[in-house]
């Protein structure tokens, strides 16, 4: 799913229309990879890809422009990119929110925490060892806990 379009980009940054000969080249060179970067940056706290909410479109446009600045005007890239990254950090910390077009808020899904499992405190049952190896087996702690659960 695409977050931003060529038109979204050139309305805000008209200079973007001069970056390549066709819309397709700008979409595939800058916008597409800005979307991938944004997904990677937000994935620790949100389920991605997400709908194209106004905040997400805004961030995508700015990241696409920043990517182009890295090539076209490297001196201005650093401060501009830092501003965009600071905003993403604020969103991930819960200091700023992602708003939908209806005005509701998208809350973090709690990513970035440890994955929980009912068997996480036990030794693994399977290993790279042969099935007959003395070191292959079910954790005795797990066997005891399952026996107690059945009673």
Secondary structure, 3 states (H helix, E strand, C coil): CCCCCHHHHHHHCHHHHHCCCCHHHHHHHHHHHHHHHHHHHHCCCCCCCCCCCHHHHHHHHHHHHHHHHHHHCHHHHHHHHHHHHHHHHHHHHCCCCEECCCCCEECCCCCCCCCCCCCCCCCCCCCCCCCCCCCCCCCHHHHHHHHHHHC
